[in-house]
Each structure stands twice: as C-alpha cells, then as structure tokens.
Amino acid sequence: MIFLSCLILMIGLMAMDFINPSLPYIMHSLSASQNTTKGLMVTYLFAMSIAQLGYGTFSDNYGRRPAILISFIIAIIGFILSAISPNIFMLYVARFITAVGMAGSPVIARALIADVCHDDLSIKKAFAYFAMFSQISPATAPFFGGIIQHYASWRISFLALAFINIVTLIFLSRYMPESHTVPLVKKRVLQQIIVYFKLTKMRRFMIFCLLSSLIMAFSLGFYSLSPFIFHQMGFDSVTNGLMCIPYAFGLFSGAYLLSTLFHSLNSEKTFLAAMFSYLIFFLIMLFIFKFYINLWVISFFALIVGFLSGISSALSLSLCLQDLKNNRGAASAAQAFIRYFFCALVLFFCNFIHLTQFYQLTLIFLAISVLLLLLYGLERLFAHYQSITHA
C-alpha cells in the first residue's frame, strides 16, 4: 500500500514537474507575460487545494479506490484540453480541470499511509519513504519534459502526460486493492462539514499543516520560479530540466537519512534544527549570490535546500497526522487543502516579483524560513502554556 501511495503521488507530481521547463516557452508561444504565465501554477494549486476537500470525504464514504480512479479520468481530460489550448485563457481553464482531477492524488496517497500505519515510528518511516519515492518525478520529469520541449513543443508534453496517466489508470484499476473499510451509513454533507470544522479546532494539526505548506513552497518555488531565471540567464530547456536533479537528490537524501539514521531522534528537536538550518543557509547564500554565481553554486544551493526539505517535509506530515485515529481521509484532505492553498498563496505574492536572478529567489526563501520559525515558535508557546494550565 505504501508503494501504491508513492506511485499515486509521483504521477500526480508529474502534472506540475513535467511542464516546468516549458513555462518560458508557453509564455512566448501564447504571447503572455511572465506574471500571467506564473499564474498557471498559482491557479493550479488553488484549484487543487479546494478540490481535495471533496476527495477526502468521498474516499471516506465510498473508498480510496473509486476516488483515485475518478481523479485520474478527470486529469486525463485536462491534459488533452491543455494540449489543444489556442490561448492562455483556455490553458488556464484546462489546467484548472487538470488540478481538479489531480487533487485526488495527494489526498488518497496520504490516506493510504494513514490506513496502514498507526504508530509514531511506522508513520514517520512511511512518510520518509513517501518523500523519497516522490522525488522520482522532480528528478526525471523536468528533464524529459525539457527534451520534449527542445525537440517538439509543450503541447506534446501535455499529450505525453495524458498517455502516462492513462497507463497508470489501467494499472490501478486492475491491481489496486481497497485499504479502507467503506461504511454502510454514509456521512451527509453537513456531517462532512462538521468533520472539517472539528479539525480546524485542533491547534497542533492546523499549525503543522501550515508549516508543511511553507516547506512545500521551497520545492514548488524552486521548480516553478527558477525556469524563468534560467531562461533569463540564457540556458535552454534541457539544462533547465537538469538543474532540478540536485534539488530532487537533496530531497531524496534528506528523506532517506530520516528513515534510516534520524528516525530514532526526537521528531520535534530534529524539526527545529532543520528550521534554524534553513535560516542560516539562506543568509549565507544571500551573500554568495550577491557577488558570485554559476551552475555549480546553483546546484549546491538546490542540493542543500532539497536536503533540508526532505527532512522537514516528512517530519511535518508525520507530526501532523500521528495522533489522528478517525476520519483519516478527511484529515488527509484537510491537510492537503491547507498545504496547497497556502503554498499557492506564497507563489501568488511571488507573481508580483519579476525574477531575473537567484538573489531574488533566495530573499523569498529567507522570508519563508523566518515565517517557519515564527509559526513553530507559536506552536511551542501554546503547548507550554497548555502544559502549565493543566499542571
């Protein structure tokens, strides 16, 4: 089930990773501005965040299997419409449909893990494997997407994604078992809303969801914003795609070390160490990028940010879900909604910045790292106050 969870997530991520090197070319092909083209990612994330709420309650009522099959069917329609879009407006609509479909991917992927892993150690290791496997897409999809862009066009990239999703849909329909006991009495819409409302009252759950969204902003920020900087620097789409590999390798390495060497360490202390490491590293890189930059320095930057994200992302997910016993599908959907929505909000504000150099991207990441520390400090303050009150 963990393998299927990782597969579903990987295919879902490809919907974003595969076309990232093509974004500057889409901009020129459809005569759009940089801000408008970057808005494709923001629209995708906003649509994905909202649609995930429906998949969570649907999968709790009817099972994980039918939910993910419906998800892939909608996404395939979106990919085909993207490939034939005559203008940027139609591409926005097509990407919106794709996002509504792919919204089922992170929800069901996390719900599968929550269905089969229940103690702190197993869920932490499962999410570490989850994070490692998920790096297959960002490590390979931008490269192959860049090759298709170089020798064909971004429209062929969308058709390739449609084909990949059709093959995955057939595989899942034949071999995916049901991991969730489907209830005889289904939750009504009002009951489903009440479940989500109750989750919002869980302070720790909500704060770690927000922390997870900010950590995700590092990865999506690098993958979706750096292509415009590379394009400005004169690099082609293939080189653009190759530069995603150091980041993906860093993510994989961080998650791997968490699952092997760091899994016995205190989760909260490890998470706090990662938060401070972000801040220190971005301050150092801010100075370096101000005076010196080449592909080796950028690769080092991507590797370290990816490494820290591989550790902190898996920890934030496990710390968020480890105490939940019921409504795991709804909780997974709520987590995914918060994660994608606030990540989209961060990228939305990035749209107002015309990116031309990595110094700007590092400043954005530094601001995010400060927010991470402030938010985590708030959680510890609340926890300390609660312990004093109970005492």
N, C-alpha and C positions, 0 to 999 in steps of 0.2 A: 504493500500500500504506500510505503514511503517512496518507492521507485515511481509508482504511478503519480504520486503527488508532485515529485520533482519533474517528471515528464510534462505534466499538465502546465506547471509553472513555466518551464523552459519554452514551450510552444507559445504560451501567452506573452512572454517577454519578447519573442521574436517579432511580434507585431509592431513593436517600437524599435527594437535594435536594428532590424534589417534595413530600415529605410533612413536611418540617421545620416549616413554618408551622402544620401541623395538630397537632403534638405536644401543645401545651397543651389542645387541644380533644379529642384522643383521651383524655387524662388525665381530663377531666371526663365524657366520654361513657361511658367504661368504668369509672368510679369508681375510678381508680388514683391512687397518689401520684406526686409529681414524680420521686422516685428510681426507682420502678418503670417509669415511662414513659421516662425517660432510659436505662433498661436495655435498651430496644428497640434503640437504636443500638449499645450495647456487645455485645449478643448477635449482632446483625447482623455486626459487624466480626469477632468471634471466629469465627463460623461461616464467614465469607468467607475469613479468613486460613487456616484449616485446609483448606478445600475447594480452595484454589488449588494446593496441592501436587499433587493428583490431576490437575488440568488441565494442569500443566506437563509431566509425564511422558507423559500421554495424548497431548498435542499433538505431542510429540517422536516418539512411536511411530506415530501414525495421522494426523497433520497438524493444522494450525491450523483448517482449515475445519470438519471434523466436530466438533471440540471446541467451537467457539463456537456452532454450531447446537444442540448438546445443552444448552449453557449457557442459551441463551435459552428453550428449551422448558421447562426446569425453573423458570426465573424466572417465566414466564407463569403456571404453576400456582400459584406462591407468591403472586403478585399477586391472583389470583382468590380464593384462600383468605383473604387479608388482608381483602379487601373484605367477606366474609361472616362474619368472626370475631365471635362473640357476646360474647366476654370477652377480657381482657388475656392470659390464658394461651394461648388459641387464636391470638391475634395474635402472640405470641412464637413459636409453632410455625410459623405462616405466614411470618413474617419470617425464621426460620431456613431454611426451604425456599427462599425468595427469595434469601437470601445464598448458599446452595449453588449456585444457578443463576448468579447474577451474579458469582460468584467467577471465572468464566471470562473475564469482560470485561477486567480489568486485566492478567491473565496473557497472553492472546492479543494484546491491544493492544501490550504491550511486546515480545512475541516477534516480532511483525510488523516492528517497527522494527529489532530486533536481526538479523532475517533479511536486511534490505536495506541496512542502514547498518553500516559496519565501521570506518572511521577516526574519529579523535577529533573532527574538525570536523563531519563529517556527522551523527554520532550526537548531538553536542551541539545542533546546529541542529534535528535531527529532534525531540528531546525538548523543545526550546523551542517548536516548532510544536505539538507534542503538548500542552504545558502551556497554550498559548494557546487551542487549539480546545476543550480540556476545560472552559474557563470559560463556554462557551455554556450548559451545564447549570446551574451555580450562579447565573449571571446571570439566567436566564429561568425555570427550573423552580420555584424558590420563589415567584416572583411569580404564575405561572399556578396553582400549587398553592394559593396563598393566595386567589386569586379563586374557585377551585372550592370551597374551604373556606367562603368568605364567602357564596356563593350556593347551595351544595349541602351536601356533607359530605365528611369524609375518606374515606369508603367509595367515593365517586365518584372521588376522586383515585387510589385503587388500581386501579379499573377503567380509568381513563384511561392509567395506566402499562401495564396489560395490553395495551391496544389499540396503544400506541406500540411495545411490544416485538414484537407480532405483525407489524406492518408492517415493522419492522427485520429480523425473522427472514425474511420473504418476500424482502426486498431482498438480504440476504446470501446466501440460498440460490440466488438467480438470478445474482448478479453478483460474488461474492467468489471470486477465484482462490486456489489453494494456493501459499503462499510458501515452504513447507518441503519438502525432499526426504524423502519418507517412506522409512525404512529397510526393507529386506526382512526383516532379522532384528530382531525387537522386543526391547527391554530387558525382562528379567524383573523381578519386584517387588524381589528382592534387589539387582539391579543398579541399579534406580532409587533405592533407599535409599542405596546406596553413593555415587551421584552427589551426592545431597543432603549426605551426610556429608562428602564431599570439599569441597563448597562452604563448609561451616562452618569448615574449616581455613584458608580464605582470609581473613586478618585484614582487609585493606582492604575486601574485598567486604562482610564482615559489619558493619564499623563504619559504612560509608556506608549500608548498609541501615537500621541503627538511626538514623542521622542523618536519613534520609529519613522514617522513621516519626514522629520527633519534629516534623519540619517539617509533615508531614501533620496532626499533632494541632492545629496552629494553625487550619487550614482547617476540619476537621471539628468542632473545638471551637467555633469561631465559628458555624458553620451549625447545629449541633445543640444548643448550650447557650444561645446568645443569644435564641432564641424564648421561653424561659421568663422571661428578664429583660425582654424587650419586653412580654410578656403581663402581667408584674407592674407594668410602667410604664403599662399601660392602652392599648397600641397594638393595633389589630386585625390580623387575619391578612394582609391586603393590604399594610399598612405593614411588617409583619414580613418579608414576602417581598421588598419593595422594598429593604429595608436590606441585602440580600445583594448587590445590584448594585455598590455601591462596592468591596466586597471582591473580587468577581469581576473588576471593571475593573482593580483593582490587580494581581491575579494575571496578567491578560492583558498589562498594560503591562510588568510585570517580565519576563515570558517573551519579549515582543516585543523589548524592548531587549537582552535576552541574545542573541537570534537575529540582531540587526542591528548594534548598536553594541558590545556587550560580548563577542561570540563570539571575537574575536581576543585578548582578555585572558587571562592565566593563570587557569585554572579554579580552582585551589586558593586563590589570593590573592583572587579575586572571592568565593569561597565564605566565606572567613574574614572578609572585610569585611562580608558580609551577616550573619554570626553576631554580630559586635560591634554592628552597627546594630540588630538585634533588642533586645539588652540595653539599649542607650542609650535607644531609643524607648520601651520598656515602663517604664523608670524615670521618664521624663518624663510619660507618660500616667498613671502611677500617681498622681503629684502632681496632675495636672489633674482626673482623675475624682474625686479625694477632695473637691474643692471646687466643681467646675463640670461640668455635663453637659447636653447637649441632642442632638438628632438630627444637627446639623452636626458636633459634636465626635465623635460615634459614627461618622459617615460617614468623617471624616478618619482615625480610628483604624483602621477596616476597610480603607480605601484603602492606607495605609502597610503594614499587616501583610500584606495581599494582595500588594502590590508586592514586598516582601522575599521572600515565599514563592514568588512566580512566578520569581524569580531562583534562589533556593537550592534549590527543589524540582527544577527541571530540571537544575541542576548536580549535585545529589546522585545523581540517576538516571544521568546520563551518566558520572560518575566511578566509579559502582558497576559498570557493565556494559562500559566501554570496552575492558578488557583480556581479555574472555572470547571465546574462539574456538569452543568446543564446548558442547553441551548448553545452548544459549541458552534453550530453552523451560523446562528445569528451573531454570536460573538466574533467569529471569524470575519463575517461580512461587515460588522461594525468597525472592527479593526482595520480592515482593508479600505472601507469608506474614508475613515479618518486619515489613514496613511496616504491614500492617493489624493484626497481633497486638499489637504494642507500642503502636500508636495506640489500640487498644481498651483496652489496659491503663491508659493515661493517662486515658481517658474513664471507665473503671471507677472509678478513685480520685476522679474529679470527681463521681461519683454521691453521694458522702458529703457533698458541699457543697450546701446549699440556696441556690441562686443567686437573688439579688434585685436585684443592681446590677453595673455594669460594672467597678467597682473590684475585685470578687472575680475576675472573668474575667481582668483584667489581671494580678493576682497569680499566677494559674495560668500565664498565658503567660510571665511573668517567670521563674518556676521552670523552665519548659521551656527558655527561652533560656539559662539557666545550665547546664542539663544538656547542651545542644548544644555550648557552648564547652568544657566539661569533656571530653566524648566526642571532639570533634575534636582537642583538645589531646593526648589519649591516643594518637590515631592518629599525630599528628606525632612524638610522643615515641618510639613504637615504630619509626616509619620512620627517625628519626635514629639510634636505637640499632642498627638493622639495617644502615644505611649504614656506621657506624663498625666494626661487626663484619666486614663484607665487606672494608673497607679494610684 
